[in-house]
């Protein structure tokens, strides 16, 4: 059974669930309606009988005598029959004969009580009435009722001059009182069953349409997932609603779009890396083959040229390694510590002093006040180093580089500005892309790999910050890093 359920489709499972739920609810509703209808009909009939008996009791008091009591009624039982006929009831049946020889009156009473209780629903009202005096002695009525438990009867008082002079005892039924009522109840039950069956059919028809409508987005998602798994990242699912399923489809489409973009980036990334590695390798190969062929001599200058190409490859591989580490967000696994950012800025800037002097670059560090920062100190040091390295490589000789650090309510800012040359406006948002160079020949000559700013962007994102590039008033570019100084990032 469990194996069969597993192989049912979602439509079949939902349809079966709705079918079982509808059958249980409608069946329960039919039973409750039938029971309630029977109970309500019986209560109505019983109340109607009591109302008739109350009218009979009002007229019956006129036949009572203070001197003789109910003697007149005993002598003239036709009066009792006449009152019953007046309200549409049959006259009472004749009194039963004496019990046969060998059967006591008590045995007969037990038998008649059982029979009476069993067939009450088919006995006319006149046979279920008794007039009893104030001493609870029977005056008129079927003697069979003498042995009936009073808890199963209803008493209607008979008043004479505001005094209780007797009671009319009614044995009422808890079921349909006659065959006509039974036929009526059976007809109503059939109607209820027909209504329930019709409601069940309509419910299942609507449910099948509704379930099919709900499952259309899931079927579309299934088709879309198969398309994407087969490599078709351009496939999009039409979105026709804004509900949860519509939001799921929108998320799927955005996921597919992101995967497509990542695929393009990955392909471009592989192509760019291949190109970057091919150039120094080709130079190395050419120089080595020239030395092997005797065209060039293995002197100090040629060996230094080979060493330069090897260092370029080493720098590129190291940058790729650092970028890979920042891509997997290794900072999240390290412990963030609190340190003085102003001291770190001064320390890194001091390490660049000699290199900046070789290009006659002026380096200025402006930090108005001490800055305490919570973060990964090694990563922030690498961030500042890459920014200064980028300015060193791409700033003309006798230029200027300005480094500043400020603290605000939102966090801290590290700003690195340099002088000419600048970059075109359309190149500013692309500076943080991997292997992007404004002038590839000039960048390669300066020894840049095109990965430094990408590494900076990953470090900043790991600290939940932002990094932007704009034109500088000094003539070059301004890189602004904003880092939230918040312990929650740890």
Buried (B, 14 or more C-beta within 10 A) or exposed (E): EEEEEEEEEEBEEBBEEBBEEBBEBBEEBBEEBBEEBBEEBBEEBBEEBBEBBEBBBEBBBEBBEEEEBBEEBEEEBEBBBEBBEEBEBEBBEEEEEEBEEEEEEEEBBEBBBEEBBEEBBBBBBBBBBBBBBEEEEBBBBBBBBBBBEEEBBBBBEBBBEEEEBBBBBBBBBBEBBBEEBBEBBEEBBEEBBEBBEEBBEEBBEEBBEEBEEBBEBBEBBEEBBEBBEEEEBEBBBEBEEEEEBBEBBBEBBEEBEEEBEEEEEEEEBEEBBEEBBEBBEEBBEEBBEEBEEEEBEEEEEBEEBBEBBEEBBEBBEEBBEBBEBBEEEBBEEBEBEEBBBBEBBBEBBEEBEEEBEEBEBEBEBEBEEEBEBBBBBEBBBBBBBBBBBBBBBBBBEEBBBBBBBEBEEEBBBBBBBBBBBBBEEEBBEBBBBBBBBBEBEEBBEBBBBBBBBBBBBBBBBBBBBBBBBEBBEBBBBBBBBBBBBEEEBE
